[in-house]
């Protein structure tokens, strides 16, 4: 029996939390645990959490979102672990699709799929289609797979790989780069797995400049760790390489579509 651990970091977004929780509960035929690490919310969050006795949850101050996720990682017992932000949600059958791919590819350490971008009220905007990824996608394109549709085999956590709490926005990007350096294998499932909500209070929207600064830091750390030429860390060169590798990703997506059809 394959098991899943869903980690939800939370802080004052109780209005979205019921949909997040219900989306996990609706995953039929899957053995899961849902761990919520709340950072001391003062809105309706705690009332929502008390309505769901199946949850494992705590509410206490933390050192930011990465720290909250790491708390959940340390408690997780599932064969596969992911974090699902409290304003996001799983799509029907998502965990079953991940399970099927994991059984077919036991060598996979990280499984990622597509997500659907939605407005604050849940109205769909568009589906984000992805492709198989490699180190160069992460280095030059950026955080090109959605954390809300990405799952980690527990051997990743057992190897001691947790989020870097020094990152407040680009913790997922830095994590993916670090996992590629460590040799973990990524596998893509061409299925929409989760909804990703865009709204004014989201971390992505509120701290755009910090995201840019942290992204450059993650790139330069990876370049140094890989002992690549230091001039690759030039912002202008990285900007040009991003455009080039975005074209490469579009070409990979087109070739994958041709193979399927």
Residue frames relative to the residue before (quaternion, step in Angstrom):
aa qw qx qy qz dx dy dz
X 1.0000 0.0000 0.0000 0.0000 0.00 0.00 0.00
X 0.2606 -0.7677 0.5682 0.1410 3.57 -0.62 1.14
X 0.1523 -0.8067 0.5686 0.0524 3.57 -0.87 0.96
X 0.2354 -0.7668 0.5870 0.1094 3.54 -1.23 0.62
X 0.1593 -0.7353 0.6483 0.1165 3.54 -1.23 0.65
X 0.1260 -0.7778 0.6143 0.0415 3.55 -0.74 1.12
X 0.1398 -0.7952 0.5885 0.0423 3.57 -0.67 1.16
X 0.0381 -0.8050 0.5921 0.0020 3.59 -0.75 1.02
X 0.2045 -0.7503 0.6168 0.1216 3.60 -0.54 1.16
X 0.0713 -0.8319 0.5490 -0.0385 3.58 -0.92 0.89
X 0.2136 0.7527 -0.6155 0.0949 3.52 -1.17 0.70
X 0.8636 -0.1759 0.0701 0.4672 3.54 -0.56 1.27
X 0.5719 0.5239 -0.4381 0.4545 3.56 0.88 0.95
X 0.0985 0.8618 -0.4887 0.0935 3.52 1.07 0.90
X 0.5902 0.5944 -0.3781 0.3943 3.60 1.11 -0.53
X 0.7045 0.4361 -0.2617 0.4949 3.59 1.19 -0.53
X 0.5396 0.7051 -0.3709 0.2721 3.55 1.16 -0.64
X 0.6322 0.5390 -0.3740 0.4122 3.67 0.85 -0.71
X 0.6600 0.4973 -0.3304 0.4560 3.60 0.91 -0.79
X 0.6127 0.5451 -0.3417 0.4590 3.58 1.04 -0.76
X 0.6953 0.4757 -0.2765 0.4623 3.57 0.81 -1.04
X 0.6746 0.4999 -0.2981 0.4540 3.59 0.86 -0.94
X 0.6276 0.5459 -0.3500 0.4309 3.60 1.03 -0.68
X 0.6447 0.4835 -0.3167 0.5003 3.59 1.15 -0.58
X 0.6407 0.5403 -0.3187 0.4426 3.57 0.96 -0.86
X 0.6915 0.5085 -0.2759 0.4327 3.59 1.06 -0.71
X 0.4929 0.6576 -0.4359 0.3668 3.61 1.26 0.03
X 0.2281 -0.8391 0.4832 0.1016 3.56 0.15 1.35
X 0.8577 0.1984 -0.1449 0.4517 3.53 -1.15 0.77
X 0.6111 0.5385 -0.3393 0.4707 3.57 1.25 0.33
X 0.3277 -0.7240 0.5770 0.1884 3.55 -1.00 0.89
X 0.1431 0.8103 -0.5502 0.1423 3.59 -0.49 1.16
X 0.1824 -0.6988 0.6662 0.1857 3.49 -1.46 0.16
X 0.1819 -0.7755 0.5974 0.0930 3.57 -1.03 0.81
X 0.0895 -0.8104 0.5784 -0.0278 3.53 -0.53 1.30
X 0.0986 -0.7930 0.6006 0.0270 3.58 -0.68 1.13
X 0.0976 -0.7783 0.6193 0.0332 3.57 -0.78 1.07
X 0.0883 -0.8210 0.5640 -0.0012 3.54 -0.11 1.33
X 0.3891 -0.7615 0.4834 0.1874 3.56 -0.98 0.90
X 0.7078 -0.4438 0.2664 0.4807 3.59 1.17 0.48
X 0.0938 0.8432 -0.5215 0.0912 3.56 0.97 0.89
X 0.2390 -0.7679 0.5804 0.1279 3.56 -1.20 0.66
X 0.5540 0.5762 -0.4079 0.4412 3.61 1.24 0.20
X 0.7826 -0.3327 0.2394 0.4686 3.61 -1.10 -0.63
X 0.3357 0.7952 -0.4645 0.1980 3.61 1.28 -0.03
X 0.7057 0.4710 -0.2924 0.4412 3.61 0.70 -1.00
X 0.6132 0.5323 -0.3512 0.4663 3.60 1.05 -0.65
X 0.6362 0.5169 -0.3227 0.4732 3.56 1.04 -0.78
X 0.6704 0.5127 -0.3080 0.4391 3.59 0.83 -0.96
X 0.6566 0.5273 -0.3157 0.4372 3.59 0.98 -0.77
X 0.6136 0.5677 -0.3477 0.4247 3.59 1.18 -0.40
X 0.7370 0.3794 -0.2056 0.5203 3.59 1.23 -0.34
X 0.2076 -0.8369 0.4928 0.1164 3.61 0.06 1.25
X 0.5961 0.5832 -0.3772 0.4029 3.60 1.17 -0.35
X 0.5716 0.6243 -0.3799 0.3731 3.61 1.18 -0.43
X 0.2353 -0.6656 0.6748 0.2149 3.49 -1.36 0.44
X 0.1751 0.8201 -0.5279 0.1343 3.60 -0.47 1.07
X 0.1148 -0.7386 0.6597 0.0776 3.47 -1.35 0.52
X 0.1152 -0.7650 0.6261 0.0973 3.56 -1.23 0.42
X 0.3195 0.7202 -0.5398 0.2964 3.54 -0.35 1.30
X 0.6145 -0.5481 0.3943 0.4081 3.61 -1.10 0.49
X 0.0496 -0.7814 0.6205 0.0453 3.55 -1.14 0.63
X 0.5736 -0.5952 0.4476 0.3410 3.54 -1.34 -0.03
X 0.7810 -0.2850 0.1462 0.5361 3.56 0.98 0.85
X 0.7517 -0.4371 0.2773 0.4087 3.52 -1.37 0.24
X 0.6414 0.5279 -0.3321 0.4467 3.60 0.92 -0.82
X 0.6440 0.5125 -0.3125 0.4744 3.56 1.02 -0.81
X 0.6445 0.5249 -0.3169 0.4569 3.58 0.99 -0.82
X 0.6548 0.4982 -0.3080 0.4777 3.58 0.98 -0.83
X 0.6434 0.5247 -0.3233 0.4540 3.58 0.95 -0.85
X 0.5975 0.5482 -0.3649 0.4575 3.60 1.04 -0.70
X 0.6738 0.4848 -0.2895 0.4767 3.55 0.98 -0.84
X 0.6080 0.5544 -0.3470 0.4500 3.58 1.02 -0.80
X 0.6815 0.5025 -0.2966 0.4417 3.58 0.91 -0.91
X 0.6870 0.4637 -0.2795 0.4846 3.59 1.13 -0.57
X 0.5483 0.6735 -0.3829 0.3151 3.59 1.15 -0.58
X 0.1563 -0.7905 0.5878 0.0727 3.55 -1.07 0.81
X 0.5020 0.7010 -0.4015 0.3089 3.60 1.25 -0.19
X 0.5870 -0.5547 0.4581 0.3714 3.54 -1.32 0.34
X 0.7684 0.1497 -0.0809 0.6170 3.56 1.19 -0.68
X 0.1298 -0.8044 0.5796 0.0065 3.55 -0.93 0.99
X 0.0812 0.7767 -0.6237 0.0333 3.57 -1.10 0.69
X 0.2937 -0.7145 0.5801 0.2582 3.55 -1.27 0.18
X 0.1385 -0.7743 0.6174 0.0127 3.49 -1.01 1.04
X 0.3553 -0.7592 0.5020 0.2130 3.55 -0.34 1.22
X 0.5997 -0.6264 0.3635 0.3404 3.56 -1.05 0.79
X 0.6883 0.4392 -0.2992 0.4938 3.63 1.17 -0.31
X 0.6262 0.4819 -0.3402 0.5099 3.60 1.31 0.19
X 0.1482 -0.7938 0.5840 0.0828 3.58 -1.25 0.08
X 0.4848 -0.6374 0.5148 0.3062 3.55 -1.27 0.51
X 0.4042 -0.6804 0.5530 0.2605 3.55 -1.18 0.60
X 0.6551 -0.5223 0.3539 0.4157 3.63 -1.12 0.52
X 0.8376 0.2012 -0.1643 0.4806 3.56 -0.96 0.93
X 0.3701 0.7651 -0.4724 0.2334 3.61 1.26 0.05
X 0.7067 0.4634 -0.2849 0.4524 3.59 0.77 -0.98
X 0.6111 0.5418 -0.3521 0.4573 3.60 1.08 -0.63
X 0.6467 0.5122 -0.3175 0.4676 3.60 1.03 -0.75
X 0.6445 0.4953 -0.3197 0.4868 3.58 1.01 -0.77
X 0.6331 0.5371 -0.3275 0.4511 3.58 0.96 -0.84
X 0.6558 0.5180 -0.3171 0.4485 3.59 0.90 -0.90
X 0.6758 0.4745 -0.3025 0.4762 3.59 0.93 -0.86
X 0.6406 0.5324 -0.3291 0.4448 3.60 1.00 -0.82
X 0.6534 0.4987 -0.3133 0.4756 3.59 1.02 -0.74
X 0.6826 0.4815 -0.2839 0.4708 3.58 1.04 -0.77
X 0.7861 0.1921 -0.0855 0.5813 3.60 1.16 -0.61
X 0.0939 -0.8455 0.5238 0.0447 3.61 0.38 1.17
X 0.5844 0.5841 -0.3767 0.4188 3.59 1.22 -0.28
X 0.5352 0.6546 -0.4015 0.3520 3.61 1.21 -0.40
X 0.2372 -0.7674 0.5828 0.1229 3.55 -0.97 0.93
X 0.7733 0.1238 -0.0488 0.6200 3.56 1.15 -0.72
X 0.0923 -0.7773 0.6214 0.0341 3.57 -0.87 0.98
X 0.0095 0.8040 -0.5934 0.0366 3.58 -0.83 0.99
X 0.1260 -0.7905 0.5972 0.0513 3.54 -1.16 0.66
X 0.6744 -0.4651 0.3752 0.4337 3.54 -1.29 -0.37
X 0.1848 -0.7406 0.6221 0.1742 3.53 -1.33 0.15
X 0.3528 -0.6888 0.5828 0.2479 3.54 -1.33 0.20
X 0.3212 -0.7290 0.5717 0.1963 3.58 -0.76 1.03
X 0.0215 -0.8020 0.5968 -0.0131 3.58 -0.87 0.97
X 0.5354 -0.5993 0.4871 0.3419 3.55 -1.29 0.42
X 0.7383 -0.4114 0.2856 0.4517 3.57 -1.28 0.12
X 0.7258 0.4256 -0.2462 0.4810 3.58 1.01 -0.77
X 0.6199 -0.5764 0.3292 0.4186 3.59 1.29 0.14
X 0.4459 0.6842 -0.4644 0.3425 3.61 1.23 0.01
X 0.4476 -0.7071 0.4688 0.2825 3.64 -0.70 1.01
X 0.2646 -0.7356 0.6036 0.1567 3.54 -1.14 0.76
X 0.7100 -0.3346 0.2429 0.5701 3.57 0.76 -1.09
X 0.4645 -0.6330 0.5280 0.3238 3.53 -1.28 0.30
X 0.2953 -0.7247 0.5945 0.1847 3.54 -1.02 0.82
X 0.1709 -0.7956 0.5776 0.0646 3.55 -0.41 1.25
X 0.1566 -0.8012 0.5735 0.0689 3.56 -0.88 0.95
X 0.2936 -0.7081 0.6074 0.2084 3.53 -1.36 -0.18
X 0.6421 -0.4326 0.4064 0.4852 3.59 -1.23 -0.01
X 0.2364 -0.7994 0.5437 0.0976 3.58 -0.98 0.83
X 0.1069 -0.7630 0.6303 0.0949 3.52 -1.30 0.39
X 0.7711 -0.3771 0.2480 0.4491 3.55 -1.32 0.05
X 0.6808 0.5097 -0.2990 0.4329 3.59 0.96 -0.85
X 0.5726 0.5559 -0.3790 0.4684 3.58 1.12 -0.53
X 0.6993 0.4687 -0.2754 0.4641 3.56 0.82 -0.99
X 0.6777 0.5036 -0.3066 0.4393 3.58 0.91 -0.85
X 0.8231 0.2957 -0.1285 0.4675 3.57 0.74 -1.05
X 0.6989 0.4230 -0.2876 0.4999 3.64 1.03 -0.58
X 0.5173 -0.6411 0.4162 0.3848 3.57 0.98 -0.83
X 0.7451 -0.3327 0.2895 0.5003 3.53 -1.21 -0.61
X 0.0300 0.8891 -0.4528 0.0603 3.52 0.56 1.24
X 0.6834 0.3571 -0.3157 0.5529 3.60 1.23 0.24
X 0.4642 -0.7122 0.4474 0.2775 3.62 -0.91 0.83
X 0.4718 -0.6842 0.4732 0.2922 3.58 -0.78 0.99
X 0.6443 0.5520 -0.3212 0.4207 3.59 1.08 -0.66
X 0.7339 0.3003 -0.2097 0.5721 3.59 1.33 -0.06
X 0.5664 0.5802 -0.3714 0.4524 3.58 1.17 0.67
X 0.1228 -0.8077 0.5766 -0.0055 3.55 -0.90 1.06
X 0.2248 -0.7904 0.5640 0.0818 3.56 -1.03 0.90
X 0.4283 -0.6592 0.5516 0.2789 3.55 -0.94 0.89
X 0.5549 -0.6503 0.3852 0.3476 3.58 -0.90 0.81
X 0.5336 0.6053 -0.4365 0.3979 3.61 1.16 -0.24
X 0.5451 0.5826 -0.4066 0.4450 3.62 1.22 -0.35
X 0.6968 0.4526 -0.2700 0.4865 3.59 0.90 -0.92
X 0.6370 0.5341 -0.3283 0.4485 3.56 1.02 -0.75
X 0.6300 0.5103 -0.3273 0.4853 3.57 1.24 -0.43
X 0.5757 -0.6282 0.3587 0.3813 3.58 1.30 0.06
X 0.4841 0.6812 -0.4284 0.3435 3.58 1.25 0.20
X 0.0849 0.7710 -0.6191 0.1227 3.54 -0.37 1.34
X 0.6428 -0.5094 0.3857 0.4225 3.58 -1.26 0.12
X 0.4466 -0.6491 0.5463 0.2843 3.54 -1.23 0.60
X 0.3333 -0.7879 0.4840 0.1842 3.59 -0.41 1.21
X 0.5288 0.6155 -0.4091 0.4173 3.57 1.27 -0.02
X 0.6586 0.4459 -0.2976 0.5280 3.56 1.32 -0.19
X 0.2144 -0.8003 0.5537 0.0833 3.57 -0.80 1.09
X 0.7792 0.2717 -0.1420 0.5466 3.59 1.15 -0.59
X 0.7962 0.3064 -0.1356 0.5039 3.57 0.78 -1.04
X 0.2026 0.8073 -0.5305 0.1606 3.58 1.06 0.68
X 0.6505 0.5109 -0.3273 0.4569 3.59 1.04 -0.69
X 0.6372 0.5241 -0.3302 0.4586 3.59 0.96 -0.84
X 0.6705 0.4829 -0.3045 0.4738 3.58 0.84 -0.94
X 0.6281 0.5482 -0.3255 0.4462 3.60 1.04 -0.81
X 0.6690 0.4978 -0.3090 0.4575 3.59 0.86 -0.93
X 0.6433 0.5144 -0.3266 0.4636 3.58 0.95 -0.83
X 0.6672 0.5021 -0.2998 0.4614 3.57 0.94 -0.88
X 0.6584 0.5052 -0.3178 0.4586 3.60 0.98 -0.78
X 0.6282 0.5078 -0.3524 0.4726 3.62 1.03 -0.64
X 0.6296 0.5303 -0.3390 0.4555 3.59 1.02 -0.75
X 0.6933 0.4764 -0.2683 0.4694 3.56 1.06 -0.78
X 0.5609 -0.6530 0.3657 0.3538 3.59 1.27 -0.01
X 0.4119 0.7031 -0.4908 0.3084 3.62 1.19 0.26
X 0.3789 -0.7638 0.4957 0.1654 3.55 -1.03 0.92
X 0.2513 -0.7719 0.5743 0.1057 3.53 -0.85 1.11
X 0.0573 -0.7842 0.6177 0.0084 3.56 -1.07 0.81
X 0.2848 -0.7850 0.5374 0.1182 3.56 -0.84 1.06
X 0.1357 -0.7439 0.6481 0.0902 3.56 -1.04 0.86
X 0.3165 -0.7918 0.4890 0.1837 3.64 -0.49 1.13
X 0.4528 0.6488 -0.4628 0.3999 3.54 0.69 1.17
X 0.4479 -0.6435 0.5425 0.3017 3.57 -1.18 0.62
X 0.1381 -0.8458 0.5150 0.0181 3.58 -0.51 1.20
X 0.8327 0.0835 0.0161 0.5472 3.61 1.02 -0.65
X 0.3773 -0.6702 0.5820 0.2640 3.51 -1.36 0.30
X 0.1617 -0.7732 0.6104 0.0588 3.56 -0.94 0.98
X 0.2295 -0.8280 0.5048 0.0833 3.56 -0.46 1.26
X 0.1992 -0.7542 0.6165 0.1066 3.56 -0.94 0.99
X 0.2475 0.7472 -0.5913 0.1755 3.59 -0.76 1.04
X 0.7045 -0.5268 0.2909 0.3762 3.55 -1.22 0.52
X 0.7152 0.4553 -0.2551 0.4648 3.58 1.09 -0.63
X 0.4592 0.6811 -0.4614 0.3351 3.61 1.23 -0.01
X 0.6173 -0.5667 0.4015 0.3697 3.55 -1.17 0.64
X 0.6217 0.5599 -0.3359 0.4327 3.57 1.03 -0.81
X 0.7182 0.4571 -0.2541 0.4591 3.56 0.87 -0.97
X 0.7098 0.4990 -0.2702 0.4173 3.59 0.92 -0.91
X 0.8110 0.2505 -0.0907 0.5209 3.59 1.02 -0.72
X 0.0539 0.8549 -0.5130 0.0553 3.56 0.89 0.97
X 0.6717 0.4964 -0.3106 0.4539 3.61 0.88 -0.90
X 0.6334 0.5205 -0.3334 0.4655 3.59 1.00 -0.74
X 0.6036 0.5522 -0.3521 0.4546 3.58 1.08 -0.67
X 0.6491 0.5163 -0.3185 0.4590 3.58 0.93 -0.88
X 0.6824 0.4908 -0.2872 0.4593 3.58 0.88 -0.96
X 0.6805 0.4758 -0.2982 0.4707 3.60 0.91 -0.86
X 0.6174 0.5494 -0.3507 0.4404 3.59 1.04 -0.70
X 0.6522 0.5010 -0.3119 0.4758 3.59 0.95 -0.87
X 0.6331 0.5305 -0.3269 0.4592 3.58 1.02 -0.78
X 0.6552 0.5076 -0.3143 0.4629 3.60 0.94 -0.87
X 0.6433 0.5195 -0.3225 0.4607 3.58 0.98 -0.81
X 0.6916 0.4797 -0.2889 0.4562 3.58 0.83 -0.94
X 0.6224 0.5257 -0.3453 0.4660 3.60 1.04 -0.69
X 0.6598 0.4990 -0.3126 0.4668 3.58 0.97 -0.81
X 0.6285 0.5322 -0.3317 0.4601 3.59 0.96 -0.85
X 0.6739 0.4834 -0.2960 0.4739 3.59 0.93 -0.88
X 0.6656 0.5094 -0.3092 0.4493 3.61 0.92 -0.88
X 0.7018 0.4422 -0.2510 0.4990 3.57 1.08 -0.74
X 0.3591 -0.7484 0.4750 0.2921 3.58 1.33 -0.15
X 0.2814 0.7387 -0.5430 0.2833 3.56 0.98 0.92
X 0.6666 -0.4944 0.3466 0.4371 3.62 -1.15 0.39
X 0.5035 -0.6996 0.4219 0.2811 3.57 -0.79 1.03
X 0.5845 0.5966 -0.3876 0.3901 3.61 1.11 -0.52
X 0.5302 0.6260 -0.4136 0.3949 3.59 1.22 -0.27
X 0.6293 0.5563 -0.3266 0.4334 3.58 1.23 -0.38
X 0.4216 0.6957 -0.4759 0.3343 3.59 1.25 0.14
X 0.5013 -0.6782 0.4380 0.3114 3.64 -0.72 0.98
X 0.6688 0.4973 -0.3165 0.4530 3.60 0.93 -0.82
X 0.6533 0.4920 -0.3196 0.4785 3.60 1.00 -0.77
X 0.6433 0.5172 -0.3241 0.4621 3.59 0.94 -0.82
X 0.6225 0.5372 -0.3400 0.4563 3.59 1.06 -0.72
X 0.6716 0.4866 -0.2967 0.4734 3.58 0.97 -0.85
X 0.6581 0.5044 -0.3070 0.4672 3.58 0.98 -0.85
X 0.5888 0.5676 -0.3709 0.4401 3.58 1.09 -0.62
X 0.6551 0.5017 -0.3169 0.4676 3.59 0.91 -0.86
X 0.6518 0.5241 -0.3108 0.4515 3.57 0.98 -0.87
X 0.7315 0.4261 -0.2424 0.4739 3.56 0.83 -0.96
X 0.5469 0.5606 -0.4076 0.4695 3.59 1.22 -0.25
X 0.6215 0.5180 -0.3297 0.4865 3.57 1.06 -0.73
X 0.6269 0.5379 -0.3255 0.4601 3.57 1.02 -0.81
X 0.6604 0.4982 -0.3121 0.4671 3.59 0.98 -0.81
X 0.6223 0.5227 -0.3402 0.4730 3.59 1.01 -0.72
X 0.6509 0.5079 -0.3148 0.4683 3.59 0.99 -0.84
X 0.6392 0.5138 -0.3294 0.4678 3.61 0.99 -0.78
X 0.6492 0.5157 -0.3171 0.4604 3.56 0.99 -0.84
X 0.6486 0.5201 -0.3111 0.4605 3.60 1.00 -0.85
X 0.6732 0.4901 -0.3035 0.4632 3.59 0.94 -0.87
X 0.6278 0.5247 -0.3344 0.4677 3.57 1.07 -0.75
X 0.6390 0.5244 -0.3232 0.4608 3.60 1.01 -0.80
X 0.6429 0.5222 -0.3227 0.4581 3.58 1.00 -0.80
X 0.6514 0.5188 -0.3266 0.4472 3.59 0.96 -0.81
X 0.6734 0.5013 -0.2930 0.4575 3.56 1.08 -0.76
X 0.7865 0.2851 -0.1361 0.5307 3.56 1.11 -0.63
